[in-house]
Amino acid sequence: MQDYFVEQLGNLVVGAGVIRLDFMRIEGGSAGKAGQLQPGMRLVMPLPAFAQAVDAMNTLRDQLVADGVLTRTQSEVVPLLKN
């Protein structure tokens, strides 16, 4: 299995029974200069699998908040950079 690091979720597109999730990476940054968000990879999955993944992530988020690892503010969607 291969790991992919991404900074945030970009576009979500639903069609033909699947969802396409575009994940973004910061590219081109240098000392004193911020990078730009660029598409890093696209994940395509059937809608039932997406719904199951969302449920699992919500359960994990709630547990991390309950354990004090994550605060509610940190779990809200906050963009890293504007495209």
C-alpha positions, 0 to 999 in steps of 0.5 A, a space after each residue: 500500500 502506498 501513502 499520499 500526503 495532501 494538505 486539504 480536500 479540494 473539489 468534490 464532484 458526484 456523477 454516475 454513482 461515484 464521487 470524485 474527491 480532489 486532494 490538494 498539495 502546496 507546491 512551489 514554496 520557497 524561503 519567505 514565499 508561500 506556495 500555491 495549492 495545486 491538485 495532488 491526486 483524485 480519489 474516486 469511490 462509489 457513493 455507499 463507500 463514501 458514505 461509510 467513510 464519512 461516518 467513520 471519519 465523523 466517529 473518529 473526529 468525535 473521539 479525538 475531540 472527546 479525548 482532547 486531541 482535537 478541539 472543535 475549532 480545529 475540526 472545522 473546515 479552515 482553508 490553508 491557502 486560497 487558490 
